[in-house]
Amino acid sequence: MGLLDPLSRLLDPGGRRARQVWSSGGHAHIEVRPVDPSELERFAERLEAKLGDHHAVHWAEAVGTVGRVVVAFDEQAASADEL
């Protein structure tokens, strides 16, 4: 179970295609599903906090305007797919 599983309702409503992930050099750009603008700030805070709890994550920043979360992580400790 990945860290984003509890947020799966917001990340993948209605059984859409898998989330797109790009990773290189200890940084990952992970697609997030559209969130209602009135909920975006709270969603971003929860997402960043949840990812920040992962032992391999150095930092995470949600960029709601482009539907991505950017994560710096230790590639030796976890893969982008595990995040």
C-alpha positions in Angstrom: 0.0 0.0 0.0 1.5 3.3 -1.1 1.3 6.5 0.9 -1.2 8.0 -1.5 -3.7 5.2 -1.2 -5.8 6.9 1.6 -6.2 9.8 -0.8 -7.1 7.6 -3.8 -10.6 8.9 -4.0 -9.2 12.3 -4.8 -6.4 11.1 -6.9 -8.2 8.6 -9.1 -12.0 9.0 -9.0 -14.0 6.8 -11.2 -11.3 4.3 -12.1 -9.3 6.4 -14.6 -6.0 5.4 -16.0 -3.0 5.1 -13.8 -1.3 8.2 -12.4 1.6 9.4 -14.6 5.0 9.4 -12.8 8.3 10.9 -14.1 11.4 10.2 -12.0 15.1 11.0 -12.4 18.0 11.8 -10.2 16.1 11.6 -6.9 13.2 13.8 -8.0 9.7 12.6 -9.0 6.9 14.5 -10.7 3.7 12.7 -9.9 0.4 13.5 -11.5 -2.6 14.2 -9.2 -6.2 14.3 -10.3 -8.0 17.7 -10.5 -9.2 18.9 -7.1 -12.0 21.5 -6.6 -10.3 24.9 -6.2 -12.0 25.4 -2.9 -10.3 22.2 -1.6 -6.9 22.7 -3.3 -5.0 24.3 -0.4 -6.1 21.7 2.2 -5.4 18.9 -0.3 -1.9 20.2 -1.0 -1.1 20.5 2.7 -2.3 16.9 3.4 -0.5 15.5 0.4 2.8 17.3 1.3 2.5 16.2 5.0 1.7 12.6 4.0 4.6 12.4 1.6 6.9 14.2 4.1 6.3 11.3 6.6 7.9 8.8 4.2 11.4 7.9 5.4 12.9 8.4 1.9 11.3 11.8 1.2 13.4 14.9 1.6 10.7 17.3 0.6 7.5 17.5 -1.4 5.6 20.3 -3.0 2.2 20.1 -4.6 1.7 22.3 -7.6 -2.0 22.4 -8.0 -2.1 24.6 -11.0 -0.4 21.9 -13.1 -1.8 18.9 -11.3 1.6 17.6 -10.0 3.4 17.0 -6.8 7.2 17.3 -7.0 9.1 15.1 -4.6 12.8 14.9 -3.7 13.7 11.5 -2.4 16.5 9.0 -1.7 16.4 6.6 -4.7 18.4 4.1 -2.6 15.6 3.9 0.0 12.5 4.0 -2.2 11.4 4.1 -5.8 9.0 6.7 -7.2 6.4 4.0 -7.6 6.5 3.4 -3.8 5.7 7.0 -3.1 
